[in-house]
Amino acid sequence: MIFPRIVATDLDGTLLASDRTVSPRTRRALQTARAAGAEIVFVTARAPRGVRAVAEQAGVTGTAICSNGAIVYDLGTDEITGSLPLDPASARKAAQALAEALPGVGLAAETGRAVLTEAAYTRRIADDLAYYRQVRSVFDEEQPIVKLLALSPAHTADEMAAAVTAVLAGLAEVTHSGEHGLLEISAPGVTKAATLDRLCKERGVDPSEVVAFGDMPNDLAVLAYAGAGYAMANAHPAVLAAIERRTLSNDEDGVAVVLERLYG
């Protein structure tokens, strides 16, 4: 039997249960896939600091694709081995367009190792508090912006995307991973799928040899890229509308169900 050579999986809402843990069943399924020769690749919006502990819990080593494709991260060495930041001029233009379309929007910049926040960006992740640093402007700092974050609590992420996606076309990639009022903006052409494609080419892996899992709009390109892309039962409506293959929800071990069938 020929097994998929790469398992590309999102984390939040996909591999992780709602309590943000890896279930014993999912850990066993990942180990079964690895024993069959598959490489497990996390493909996530999370920054590297939010991935390593999950990898340890899941028993996964190797390479992770972080920050929606802007970072390639070595789980074993804790090193960022590749980075695709926004061009500073393009980032400034994107910020101006966001401010015009969404008055009062708050900005933050993910650098790969820290988060620079402006005063209007009030969102905080408890586990990340040590990595936040408030600044007057994210553009005053001479640090790479691997992901520009835009916060507008008065809007849904879908509303925000509808307001700015056309305006930012060609200037930046706009997506979101389900957080209310939060957009995630990357350099043009930087997506989870584009970085996964480069990783596959390095390994001589065809897209048909990839199985992928996801639940949010930032996963759509990966699910379409993979030979077998599975939408979680709890996925965003846009994902469910676009992706034919389905599995159970993240709280029902949906990833494990498919991996058990493929590799068990």
LUMTI-804071 format. One record per residue (C-alpha): residue number from 1; residue in three letters; x, y, z. Coordinates in pm, whole numbers. Example, Ala and Ser with C-alpha at 12.3 -4.5 7.8 and 13.67 -1.06 7.14 Angstrom:
2
<site 1,'ALA',<1230,-450,780>>
<site 2,'SER',<1367,-106,714>>
This chain:
264
<site 1,'MET',<0,0,0>>
<site 2,'ILE',<125,352,-84>>
<site 3,'PHE',<89,598,204>>
<site 4,'PRO',<85,978,181>>
<site 5,'ARG',<441,1096,242>>
<site 6,'ILE',<349,1420,421>>
<site 7,'VAL',<77,1489,675>>
<site 8,'ALA',<24,1867,677>>
<site 9,'THR',<-197,1975,963>>
<site 10,'ASP',<-320,2297,1113>>
<site 11,'LEU',<-321,2311,1494>>
<site 12,'ASP',<-597,2521,1655>>
<site 13,'GLY',<-941,2391,1570>>
<site 14,'THR',<-787,2100,1382>>
<site 15,'LEU',<-522,1884,1549>>
<site 16,'LEU',<-581,2034,1894>>
<site 17,'ALA',<-898,1981,2093>>
<site 18,'SER',<-1083,2290,2213>>
<site 19,'ASP',<-884,2282,2537>>
<site 20,'ARG',<-570,2315,2317>>
<site 21,'THR',<-436,1972,2401>>
<site 22,'VAL',<-337,1677,2182>>
<site 23,'SER',<-555,1380,2270>>
<site 24,'PRO',<-393,1040,2335>>
<site 25,'ARG',<-572,901,2028>>
<site 26,'THR',<-435,1178,1806>>
<site 27,'ARG',<-83,1129,1941>>
<site 28,'ARG',<-104,755,1865>>
<site 29,'ALA',<-233,823,1513>>
<site 30,'LEU',<53,1063,1445>>
<site 31,'GLN',<302,804,1568>>
<site 32,'THR',<142,542,1342>>
<site 33,'ALA',<179,772,1042>>
<site 34,'ARG',<543,841,1129>>
<site 35,'ALA',<612,470,1169>>
<site 36,'ALA',<477,421,816>>
<site 37,'GLY',<730,674,688>>
<site 38,'ALA',<521,992,676>>
<site 39,'GLU',<660,1330,778>>
<site 40,'ILE',<432,1532,1003>>
<site 41,'VAL',<439,1903,919>>
<site 42,'PHE',<252,2153,1133>>
<site 43,'VAL',<116,2429,908>>
<site 44,'THR',<-11,2699,1140>>
<site 45,'ALA',<-78,3067,1198>>
<site 46,'ARG',<106,3035,1528>>
<site 47,'ALA',<452,3180,1575>>
<site 48,'PRO',<733,2936,1656>>
<site 49,'ARG',<704,2998,2031>>
<site 50,'GLY',<349,2860,2020>>
<site 51,'VAL',<442,2544,1832>>
<site 52,'ARG',<726,2375,2016>>
<site 53,'ALA',<522,2273,2323>>
<site 54,'VAL',<253,2128,2097>>
<site 55,'ALA',<517,1929,1909>>
<site 56,'GLU',<648,1784,2234>>
<site 57,'GLN',<296,1691,2341>>
<site 58,'ALA',<225,1533,2003>>
<site 59,'GLY',<559,1354,1977>>
<site 60,'VAL',<641,1535,1651>>
<site 61,'THR',<987,1646,1539>>
<site 62,'GLY',<1127,1805,1224>>
<site 63,'THR',<1001,2110,1037>>
<site 64,'ALA',<702,2334,1107>>
<site 65,'ILE',<554,2604,886>>
<site 66,'CYS',<455,2896,1108>>
<site 67,'SER',<297,3242,1082>>
<site 68,'ASN',<80,3141,784>>
<site 69,'GLY',<383,3039,577>>
<site 70,'ALA',<612,3332,659>>
<site 71,'ILE',<840,3120,879>>
<site 72,'VAL',<1001,2778,847>>
<site 73,'TYR',<1098,2651,1190>>
<site 74,'ASP',<1316,2362,1310>>
<site 75,'LEU',<1139,2203,1607>>
<site 76,'GLY',<1451,2026,1727>>
<site 77,'THR',<1692,2318,1732>>
<site 78,'ASP',<1442,2600,1800>>
<site 79,'GLU',<1584,2781,1495>>
<site 80,'ILE',<1400,2983,1232>>
<site 81,'THR',<1549,2841,913>>
<site 82,'GLY',<1351,3054,669>>
<site 83,'SER',<1162,3383,685>>
<site 84,'LEU',<957,3583,433>>
<site 85,'PRO',<878,3921,592>>
<site 86,'LEU',<672,4201,449>>
<site 87,'ASP',<863,4468,261>>
<site 88,'PRO',<859,4776,491>>
<site 89,'ALA',<716,5006,224>>
<site 90,'SER',<440,4757,141>>
<site 91,'ALA',<363,4709,509>>
<site 92,'ARG',<320,5085,553>>
<site 93,'LYS',<88,5103,251>>
<site 94,'ALA',<-113,4811,386>>
<site 95,'ALA',<-141,4981,726>>
<site 96,'GLN',<-265,5301,562>>
<site 97,'ALA',<-525,5110,363>>
<site 98,'LEU',<-642,4932,678>>
<site 99,'ALA',<-675,5261,867>>
<site 100,'GLU',<-884,5411,586>>
<site 101,'ALA',<-1112,5108,551>>
<site 102,'LEU',<-1140,5032,923>>
<site 103,'PRO',<-1110,5353,1128>>
<site 104,'GLY',<-964,5290,1472>>
<site 105,'VAL',<-800,4962,1372>>
<site 106,'GLY',<-517,4854,1603>>
<site 107,'LEU',<-194,4715,1459>>
<site 108,'ALA',<65,4470,1584>>
<site 109,'ALA',<366,4316,1416>>
<site 110,'GLU',<478,3958,1460>>
<site 111,'THR',<856,3945,1425>>
<site 112,'GLY',<896,3571,1464>>
<site 113,'ARG',<1020,3596,1820>>
<site 114,'ALA',<807,3878,1963>>
<site 115,'VAL',<495,4088,1907>>
<site 116,'LEU',<518,4465,1876>>
<site 117,'THR',<185,4626,1964>>
<site 118,'GLU',<45,4973,1915>>
<site 119,'ALA',<-185,5119,2182>>
<site 120,'ALA',<-505,5036,1994>>
<site 121,'TYR',<-406,4671,1962>>
<site 122,'THR',<-546,4537,2289>>
<site 123,'ARG',<-557,4164,2216>>
<site 124,'ARG',<-335,3951,2439>>
<site 125,'ILE',<-271,3577,2451>>
<site 126,'ALA',<-204,3465,2807>>
<site 127,'ASP',<81,3230,2717>>
<site 128,'ASP',<247,3504,2510>>
<site 129,'LEU',<249,3791,2760>>
<site 130,'ALA',<626,3782,2798>>
<site 131,'TYR',<666,3836,2422>>
<site 132,'TYR',<454,4151,2385>>
<site 133,'ARG',<614,4494,2368>>
<site 134,'GLN',<408,4808,2323>>
<site 135,'VAL',<550,5063,2078>>
<site 136,'ARG',<433,5396,1940>>
<site 137,'SER',<434,5252,1588>>
<site 138,'VAL',<529,4909,1463>>
<site 139,'PHE',<720,5087,1186>>
<site 140,'ASP',<953,5266,1427>>
<site 141,'GLU',<1128,4940,1508>>
<site 142,'GLU',<1398,4799,1284>>
<site 143,'GLN',<1261,4447,1306>>
<site 144,'PRO',<1114,4223,1037>>
<site 145,'ILE',<737,4206,1012>>
<site 146,'VAL',<658,3848,921>>
<site 147,'LYS',<290,3905,988>>
<site 148,'LEU',<98,4230,1032>>
<site 149,'LEU',<-198,4188,1267>>
<site 150,'ALA',<-501,4417,1246>>
<site 151,'LEU',<-755,4430,1529>>
<site 152,'SER',<-1104,4582,1503>>
<site 153,'PRO',<-1329,4442,1779>>
<site 154,'ALA',<-1634,4610,1626>>
<site 155,'HIS',<-1611,4382,1321>>
<site 156,'THR',<-1591,4014,1246>>
<site 157,'ALA',<-1281,3889,1069>>
<site 158,'ASP',<-1496,3811,764>>
<site 159,'GLU',<-1625,4170,756>>
<site 160,'MET',<-1270,4302,782>>
<site 161,'ALA',<-1147,4076,504>>
<site 162,'ALA',<-1434,4184,279>>
<site 163,'ALA',<-1343,4550,342>>
<site 164,'VAL',<-973,4530,259>>
<site 165,'THR',<-890,4223,49>>
<site 166,'ALA',<-948,4394,-286>>
<site 167,'VAL',<-768,4709,-171>>
<site 168,'LEU',<-461,4510,-67>>
<site 169,'ALA',<-453,4284,-374>>
<site 170,'GLY',<-97,4260,-502>>
<site 171,'LEU',<32,4443,-196>>
<site 172,'ALA',<-20,4174,68>>
<site 173,'GLU',<-193,3846,145>>
<site 174,'VAL',<-499,3886,367>>
<site 175,'THR',<-650,3601,566>>
<site 176,'HIS',<-772,3506,912>>
<site 177,'SER',<-782,3208,1143>>
<site 178,'GLY',<-1113,3266,1316>>
<site 179,'GLU',<-1037,3515,1591>>
<site 180,'HIS',<-1308,3781,1617>>
<site 181,'GLY',<-1200,4111,1469>>
<site 182,'LEU',<-851,3993,1373>>
<site 183,'LEU',<-691,3994,1027>>
<site 184,'GLU',<-353,3840,947>>
<site 185,'ILE',<-151,4003,669>>
<site 186,'SER',<157,3858,503>>
<site 187,'ALA',<385,3946,214>>
<site 188,'PRO',<243,3891,-138>>
<site 189,'GLY',<248,3524,-230>>
<site 190,'VAL',<317,3409,125>>
<site 191,'THR',<65,3143,224>>
<site 192,'LYS',<74,2815,407>>
<site 193,'ALA',<40,2636,74>>
<site 194,'ALA',<322,2823,-102>>
<site 195,'THR',<569,2738,175>>
<site 196,'LEU',<447,2379,192>>
<site 197,'ASP',<500,2353,-183>>
<site 198,'ARG',<862,2463,-146>>
<site 199,'LEU',<914,2209,132>>
<site 200,'CYS',<761,1934,-84>>
<site 201,'LYS',<983,2022,-379>>
<site 202,'GLU',<1291,2003,-154>>
<site 203,'ARG',<1185,1651,-57>>
<site 204,'GLY',<1076,1537,-400>>
<site 205,'VAL',<718,1500,-281>>
<site 206,'ASP',<429,1550,-524>>
<site 207,'PRO',<115,1726,-397>>
<site 208,'SER',<-73,1402,-460>>
<site 209,'GLU',<139,1250,-182>>
<site 210,'VAL',<17,1502,76>>
<site 211,'VAL',<-278,1468,312>>
<site 212,'ALA',<-383,1791,482>>
<site 213,'PHE',<-624,1904,753>>
<site 214,'GLY',<-765,2246,838>>
<site 215,'ASP',<-1060,2447,956>>
<site 216,'MET',<-1017,2817,872>>
<site 217,'PRO',<-980,3044,566>>
<site 218,'ASN',<-601,3052,612>>
<site 219,'ASP',<-607,2672,554>>
<site 220,'LEU',<-798,2683,226>>
<site 221,'ALA',<-494,2700,0>>
<site 222,'VAL',<-328,2403,175>>
<site 223,'LEU',<-644,2192,155>>
<site 224,'ALA',<-672,2268,-216>>
<site 225,'TYR',<-300,2200,-272>>
<site 226,'ALA',<-293,1857,-110>>
<site 227,'GLY',<-389,1544,-295>>
<site 228,'ALA',<-627,1476,-7>>
<site 229,'GLY',<-739,1786,184>>
<site 230,'TYR',<-985,1737,471>>
<site 231,'ALA',<-1206,2003,624>>
<site 232,'MET',<-1288,1954,990>>
<site 233,'ALA',<-1657,1923,1078>>
<site 234,'ASN',<-1618,2239,1288>>
<site 235,'ALA',<-1463,2435,998>>
<site 236,'HIS',<-1552,2786,888>>
<site 237,'PRO',<-1846,2792,641>>
<site 238,'ALA',<-1617,2907,358>>
<site 239,'VAL',<-1397,2601,413>>
<site 240,'LEU',<-1691,2363,426>>
<site 241,'ALA',<-1826,2514,105>>
<site 242,'ALA',<-1497,2479,-81>>
<site 243,'ILE',<-1359,2144,39>>
<site 244,'GLU',<-1535,1821,-49>>
<site 245,'ARG',<-1355,1584,187>>
<site 246,'ARG',<-1469,1602,549>>
<site 247,'THR',<-1371,1449,877>>
<site 248,'LEU',<-1503,1473,1231>>
<site 249,'SER',<-1447,1778,1449>>
<site 250,'ASN',<-1128,1856,1638>>
<site 251,'ASP',<-1299,1747,1962>>
<site 252,'GLU',<-1388,1414,1800>>
<site 253,'ASP',<-1029,1336,1692>>
<site 254,'GLY',<-1109,1407,1329>>
<site 255,'VAL',<-744,1406,1221>>
<site 256,'ALA',<-681,1076,1397>>
<site 257,'VAL',<-984,916,1230>>
<site 258,'VAL',<-839,977,884>>
<site 259,'LEU',<-481,887,979>>
<site 260,'GLU',<-596,558,1130>>
<site 261,'ARG',<-771,472,806>>
<site 262,'LEU',<-472,571,590>>
<site 263,'TYR',<-189,425,797>>
<site 264,'GLY',<-345,189,1051>>
